Amino acid sequence: MREDNDKNKNIKKTVKTGITFGSALAMVISYTNWRSIIWAIIHGLMSWIYVIYYAIKY
């Protein structure tokens, strides 16, 4: 039982880290391209969706 609890904590921590990294990456890519804080925030909210879009498009 304890082993399952530890696995769940690790999964949650990994997902949270991935989401925050995706948001940061999206904001940096967006700001570099568009030079707009508003677009950077919007793209940061879209997170990995924008990162994948940018990788396919460019």
N, C-alpha and C positions, 0 to 999 in steps of 0.2 A: 504494500500500500504506500509506503514512504517513497519507494522508487518511482511510482507513477506520479506522485506529487512533485518530485524533483524534476521529472521530465516535463511536466506541464509548466513549471516555472521557467525552465530553460527555453521552451518553445515560445512562451509569452515574451520573454526578454529578447529573444532573437527577432521576433516579429516586430516588436516595438523599435528595436534598433534599426531594422530594415526600413521601417516607415519613416523614421526621422532622417535617416541617411538619404532616402529617396526624395524627401521634401527639400532637404538642403541642396542636393544635387540639381533638382529641378529649378530651384530659385537661382542658383549660380549660372546654370545654362541660360535661363531666361534673361537674367540681368545682363549677361555678357552679350547676348544677341540683340535685345531690344532696348537696353539702357533705360528701363522703366521699373520703378519699384512696384507700381500697381500690378503690372504683368507678372513680375517676379512672385508677388504674393499669390496671385491667382494660380499660377503654374505650380507654386509650392503646395497649394491645397490639392491640386490634381496629382501631385507626387509622381509616382512611377508611371502613370499614364502619359504624362508629358515627356518623361525621360525616354520611354519606348517610342513615342511619336517622333521625337527629335532624332533618335538613332535611325529610324526607318526613313524619315524625310531627308535628312542631311547626311 
